[in-house]
Amino acid sequence: MKTTLRQLGERGLIALLKRQLPRGRDVRIGIGDDCAAVQIGRGAGDRLLLLKTDAVVEGVHFDQRATPFQIGWKAMARPLSDFAAMAGRPRWALVTATLREEMPVRFVREVYRGLAAAAGKFGVTIVGGETVRTPDRFWLSVALAGEVEPQAMKLRSAARPNDAIYVTGALGGSIAGKHLKFTPRIAEAQWLAKQGCVGAMIDISDGLARDLGHICRESGISAVVWKSAVPIALAAGRSLQRALHDGEDFELLFTVPSERSKKLERAWRKKFPRLRLSLLGFTTCGEGIRLLDHRGRMRPLDEDGYDHFQPRHA
């Protein structure tokens, strides 16, 4: 019997392709992190080229309630958020747009206005791309290139036991509107990299539990999350489950050695007084994630989140 993508899941497919595809000696970070990083200079300290591509598809990432400007903004902001996760500096973008021939020109211009607005906010130049006719769904793909200093680059694999776990902002309920107008945490990530204490980092696109699971697996550790510490967005109501498992929050999730955590918190409040920073819990030896309540009861936390090939149904 043939294995389907639904059975394999997105994580399984990525692991399969990672084993199958060749990797050149100039590749520092390949498949499996937020961006790829390749060596283009000869010196060990030369900046690395960061590469990322992402797509938004009609009926999957947006529907008819989204304005064309919002569609363009989101298409550019998604790979920008991946650059934030690795503390990179985005520079250039290529945009591929698949368009139906009956689309109004005004609609397409508004989409590109959204793309340009998100790009311009972070110093990115759209240098080209492709337009192609489609008889079916409209979608956009953005390929983003930029740079990062090797010592500043953040990976999912750099957490260690007894690290503190932090998240920016509030989580859950992004479908109510945030997913179309979020601001990638580029400035915050680059500031964090300069503090010299951040270990692993990822942006929350598939849900807190699922993305924390990525850090745990890549770093070979376990995590404990305090139930009362999870910051729940107003749009999620009072639902802890939504804060844990909803996707497209695009906040930063990162670890810091426990002995450096208080100093970082003080510096954060001074630098970003309007953006919440929450201490979620701590890392430890072992596997998986556990949720700890105020009575000291602990239970395994399901890493359920968004998977393109295993969609959740209400």
C-alpha positions as CSV (number, residue, x, y, z in Angstrom):
1,M,0.0,0.0,0.0
2,K,1.3,3.4,-1.0
3,T,2.0,6.0,1.8
4,T,0.1,9.2,1.3
5,L,1.2,12.7,2.4
6,R,-1.7,12.7,4.9
7,Q,-0.2,9.6,6.5
8,L,3.4,11.0,6.4
9,G,2.6,14.5,7.5
10,E,4.6,17.7,6.8
11,R,7.4,16.9,9.3
12,G,7.8,13.4,7.9
13,L,8.0,14.7,4.3
14,I,10.7,17.3,5.2
15,A,12.7,14.6,7.0
16,L,12.4,12.3,3.9
17,L,13.5,15.1,1.5
18,K,16.3,16.1,3.8
19,R,17.7,12.5,3.5
20,Q,17.2,12.3,-0.2
21,L,18.6,15.7,-1.5
22,P,22.3,16.3,-1.8
23,R,24.1,19.0,0.3
24,G,27.1,20.9,-0.9
25,R,30.1,21.7,1.3
26,D,29.3,25.4,1.2
27,V,26.0,24.8,3.0
28,R,26.2,25.7,6.7
29,I,22.5,25.2,7.5
30,G,20.3,23.2,5.1
31,I,16.8,21.8,5.3
32,G,15.2,21.8,8.7
33,D,15.7,25.3,10.1
34,D,13.8,28.6,9.5
35,C,16.2,29.6,6.7
36,A,19.1,28.0,4.8
37,A,22.6,29.5,5.4
38,V,25.4,29.2,2.8
39,Q,29.0,30.3,2.9
40,I,29.9,32.6,0.0
41,G,33.2,34.1,1.3
42,R,36.4,32.3,2.0
43,G,37.0,33.5,5.6
44,A,35.5,31.7,8.6
45,G,34.1,35.1,9.9
46,D,32.5,36.2,6.6
47,R,28.8,36.8,6.6
48,L,26.6,34.0,5.6
49,L,23.9,34.3,2.8
50,L,20.5,33.5,4.2
51,L,17.8,32.1,1.9
52,K,14.1,31.5,2.4
53,T,11.0,30.9,0.3
54,D,7.4,30.9,1.4
55,A,4.0,30.9,-0.3
56,V,0.5,32.0,0.5
57,V,-2.4,30.2,-1.3
58,E,-6.0,31.3,-1.8
59,G,-8.3,29.3,0.4
60,V,-5.4,28.1,2.6
61,H,-3.6,31.2,3.9
62,F,-6.4,33.8,3.1
63,D,-9.9,34.0,1.9
64,Q,-12.2,36.6,0.3
65,R,-12.3,38.6,3.5
66,A,-8.7,39.6,3.0
67,T,-7.9,42.8,1.1
68,P,-5.4,42.5,-1.7
69,F,-3.0,44.8,0.3
70,Q,-3.2,42.4,3.2
71,I,-2.5,39.4,1.0
72,G,0.6,41.1,-0.3
73,W,1.7,42.1,3.2
74,K,1.3,38.6,4.5
75,A,3.1,37.0,1.6
76,M,6.2,39.1,2.3
77,A,5.9,39.1,6.1
78,R,6.0,35.3,6.4
79,P,9.6,34.8,5.1
80,L,10.6,38.0,7.0
81,S,9.5,36.3,10.2
82,D,11.7,33.3,9.3
83,F,14.6,35.8,8.9
84,A,13.8,37.1,12.4
85,A,14.0,33.6,13.8
86,M,17.6,33.4,12.7
87,A,18.4,37.0,13.6
88,G,19.2,37.7,9.9
89,R,19.1,40.9,7.9
90,P,16.8,40.5,4.8
91,R,18.0,42.3,1.7
92,W,16.4,41.1,-1.6
93,A,13.2,39.4,-2.7
94,L,11.8,37.7,-5.8
95,V,8.1,37.4,-6.1
96,T,6.2,34.8,-8.1
97,A,2.5,35.5,-8.7
98,T,0.1,33.1,-10.3
99,L,-2.8,35.1,-11.6
100,R,-6.2,34.4,-13.2
101,E,-6.6,36.3,-16.4
102,E,-10.0,37.8,-15.3
103,M,-8.4,39.5,-12.2
104,P,-8.7,43.3,-12.2
105,V,-5.4,45.1,-12.7
106,R,-6.3,47.2,-9.7
107,F,-6.4,44.1,-7.5
108,V,-3.0,43.0,-8.6
109,R,-1.5,46.5,-8.1
110,E,-2.9,46.5,-4.5
111,V,-1.3,43.1,-3.8
112,Y,2.1,44.4,-5.0
113,R,1.5,47.6,-2.9
114,G,1.2,45.3,0.1
115,L,4.3,43.4,-0.8
116,A,6.3,46.6,-1.3
117,A,5.1,48.0,2.0
118,A,6.2,45.0,4.0
119,A,9.5,44.9,2.1
120,G,10.2,48.6,2.5
121,K,9.6,48.5,6.2
122,F,12.6,46.2,6.6
123,G,14.9,47.5,4.0
124,V,14.1,44.8,1.4
125,T,14.2,45.5,-2.3
126,I,12.0,43.5,-4.6
127,V,14.4,42.8,-7.5
128,G,12.2,40.6,-9.8
129,G,10.2,37.5,-10.0
130,E,7.7,35.9,-12.3
131,T,4.0,36.2,-13.2
132,V,2.1,33.3,-14.7
133,R,-1.5,32.5,-15.6
134,T,-3.4,30.0,-13.6
135,P,-6.9,28.7,-14.2
136,D,-7.3,27.8,-10.6
137,R,-6.3,29.3,-7.2
138,F,-4.4,32.6,-7.0
139,W,-1.1,32.3,-5.0
140,L,2.1,34.2,-4.3
141,S,5.6,32.9,-3.5
142,V,8.3,35.1,-2.1
143,A,12.0,34.1,-2.2
144,L,14.0,36.1,0.2
145,A,17.8,36.5,0.5
146,G,19.9,38.4,3.0
147,E,22.8,37.9,5.4
148,V,23.8,37.2,8.9
149,E,27.1,37.1,10.8
150,P,28.0,33.6,11.8
151,Q,28.3,34.4,15.5
152,A,24.9,36.1,15.5
153,M,22.9,33.4,13.7
154,K,20.3,31.7,15.8
155,L,19.3,28.0,15.3
156,R,16.6,25.7,16.7
157,S,19.4,23.3,17.9
158,A,21.1,25.6,20.4
159,A,19.0,25.1,23.5
160,R,20.6,23.4,26.6
161,P,19.1,21.9,29.8
162,N,18.2,24.4,32.4
163,D,17.5,27.2,29.9
164,A,14.7,29.6,30.5
165,I,12.0,29.7,27.7
166,Y,10.6,33.0,26.5
167,V,8.0,34.1,24.1
168,T,7.1,37.6,22.8
169,G,3.6,39.0,22.5
170,A,0.4,37.0,23.1
171,L,-0.8,33.8,21.5
172,G,-3.8,32.3,19.8
173,G,-6.7,33.6,17.8
174,S,-4.6,34.9,14.9
175,I,-7.3,33.9,12.4
176,A,-9.4,36.8,13.7
177,G,-7.1,39.2,11.9
178,K,-3.6,39.2,13.2
179,H,-2.3,36.7,10.6
180,L,-3.0,39.3,7.8
181,K,-1.3,42.3,9.5
182,F,1.4,41.0,11.9
183,T,4.8,42.7,12.1
184,P,7.8,40.4,11.8
185,R,10.0,40.7,14.9
186,I,13.1,41.6,12.9
187,A,14.3,44.4,15.2
188,E,13.6,42.4,18.3
189,A,15.5,39.4,17.0
190,Q,18.6,41.4,16.0
191,W,18.6,43.1,19.4
192,L,18.4,39.7,21.1
193,A,21.3,38.4,19.1
194,K,23.4,41.4,20.3
195,Q,22.8,40.5,23.9
196,G,25.0,37.4,23.5
197,C,22.8,35.1,25.6
198,V,20.1,33.7,23.4
199,G,20.4,30.0,22.6
200,A,17.8,28.5,20.3
201,M,15.1,30.6,18.5
202,I,12.2,30.0,16.2
203,D,9.2,32.0,15.1
204,I,5.8,30.6,16.0
205,S,4.0,29.8,12.8
206,D,2.6,26.3,13.5
207,G,1.6,26.8,17.2
208,L,3.5,27.2,20.4
209,A,3.5,23.5,21.3
210,R,4.5,22.3,17.9
211,D,7.3,24.9,17.4
212,L,8.7,24.4,20.9
213,G,8.7,20.7,20.0
214,H,11.0,21.6,17.0
215,I,13.5,23.2,19.4
216,C,13.3,20.2,21.8
217,R,14.0,17.7,19.1
218,E,16.7,19.7,17.3
219,S,18.4,20.4,20.6
220,G,18.0,17.0,22.1
221,I,16.2,18.3,25.3
222,S,12.8,18.3,27.0
223,A,10.8,21.3,28.2
224,V,8.4,22.2,31.0
225,V,5.8,24.9,30.4
226,W,4.0,26.6,33.3
227,K,0.3,26.5,32.4
228,S,-0.4,29.9,34.1
229,A,2.5,31.6,32.2
230,V,1.2,31.1,28.6
231,P,0.2,34.6,27.3
232,I,-3.3,34.2,25.8
233,A,-4.3,36.8,23.2
234,L,-7.7,38.5,23.5
235,A,-8.7,37.1,20.1
236,A,-8.3,33.6,21.6
237,G,-10.8,34.3,24.3
238,R,-9.7,32.5,27.4
239,S,-8.7,29.3,25.6
240,L,-5.4,27.9,26.7
241,Q,-5.7,25.3,24.0
242,R,-5.8,28.0,21.3
243,A,-2.8,29.7,22.7
244,L,-0.9,26.5,22.7
245,H,-1.9,25.1,19.3
246,D,-3.2,27.9,17.0
247,G,-0.9,28.8,14.2
248,E,0.4,32.0,12.6
249,D,1.2,34.0,15.7
250,F,4.6,34.9,14.2
251,E,6.0,35.7,17.6
252,L,9.6,34.8,18.7
253,L,10.1,31.7,20.9
254,F,13.7,31.5,22.4
255,T,15.8,30.1,25.2
256,V,18.3,31.8,27.5
257,P,20.6,30.3,30.2
258,S,18.7,30.7,33.5
259,E,21.5,32.7,35.1
260,R,21.2,35.3,32.3
261,S,17.4,35.5,32.3
262,K,16.7,38.3,34.9
263,K,19.2,40.6,33.3
264,L,17.7,40.0,29.9
265,E,14.2,40.7,31.2
266,R,15.3,44.1,32.6
267,A,17.0,45.1,29.4
268,W,13.9,44.0,27.3
269,R,11.5,46.1,29.4
270,K,13.7,49.1,28.8
271,K,14.2,48.5,25.1
272,F,10.7,47.2,24.2
273,P,8.3,48.6,26.8
274,R,5.2,48.0,24.6
275,L,5.9,44.4,23.7
276,R,5.2,41.7,26.3
277,L,7.9,39.2,27.1
278,S,6.7,36.0,29.0
279,L,8.8,33.5,30.8
280,L,7.1,30.2,29.9
281,G,9.1,27.6,31.7
282,F,12.4,25.8,31.4
283,T,14.3,23.1,29.5
284,T,15.5,19.9,31.0
285,C,17.0,16.6,30.0
286,G,14.8,14.0,28.3
287,E,12.2,14.1,25.6
288,G,8.9,15.8,24.9
289,I,7.1,18.7,26.5
290,R,5.2,18.7,29.8
291,L,2.6,21.2,31.1
292,L,2.8,22.1,34.8
293,D,-0.2,23.6,36.6
294,H,-0.4,25.7,39.8
295,R,-1.0,22.6,42.0
296,G,2.2,21.0,40.8
297,R,0.5,18.5,38.5
298,M,2.3,17.7,35.3
299,R,1.0,16.1,32.1
300,P,2.4,15.6,28.7
301,L,1.7,18.4,26.2
302,D,0.4,17.3,22.8
303,E,2.5,18.9,20.1
304,D,-0.5,19.3,17.9
305,G,-0.4,22.3,15.6
306,Y,-0.8,23.2,12.0
307,D,0.3,20.6,9.4
308,H,-0.5,21.3,5.7
309,F,-1.0,17.6,5.0
310,Q,-2.9,16.7,8.2
311,P,-5.4,19.5,8.6
312,R,-7.4,19.7,11.8
313,H,-11.2,19.6,11.5
314,A,-13.7,21.2,13.9
